[in-house]
């Protein structure tokens, strides 16, 4: 699978391990940084890089890592079409794809160890959205409708815009 991966300084060491792990498994991994530990970098920049890469079709799914996972998860979910979920267990990692069409897995480098991170990512990559099950398709359409109602920009129906 073609994947994008990005992390801030706190997630950098785990990102490097995950990138190597996925490459060794035969996945094509597009590394969007950080490329070194720089404490002044900011997690929203990496979340945006990954989200835009997915929007443009450069990869099928993404992996984002920061210290807790919370920051990049919040930032990534601001990008239309991105459905990021923080997963520190294998059930959430596959269920998020199967039920919610999650396209970005988020990990907290200060929360999860490498071995469990690999297992979560394997579950995420192997999972497929169960689009033919009516309840999942119905719910997913509702999520897309919410996103469409609140997108900013030209033609926006965002009441706050």
Secondary structure, DSSP 8 states (H G I E B T S, - for coil): -EEEEEE-TTTHHHHHHHHHHHHHTT-EEEE-S--S--TT--HHHHHHHHHHHHHTTS-SEEEEEESSSHHHHHHHTTSTT--EEE-SSHHHHHHHHHHH---EEEEETTTS-HHHHHHHHHHHHH----TTSHHHHHHHHHHHHHHHHH--STT---TT-
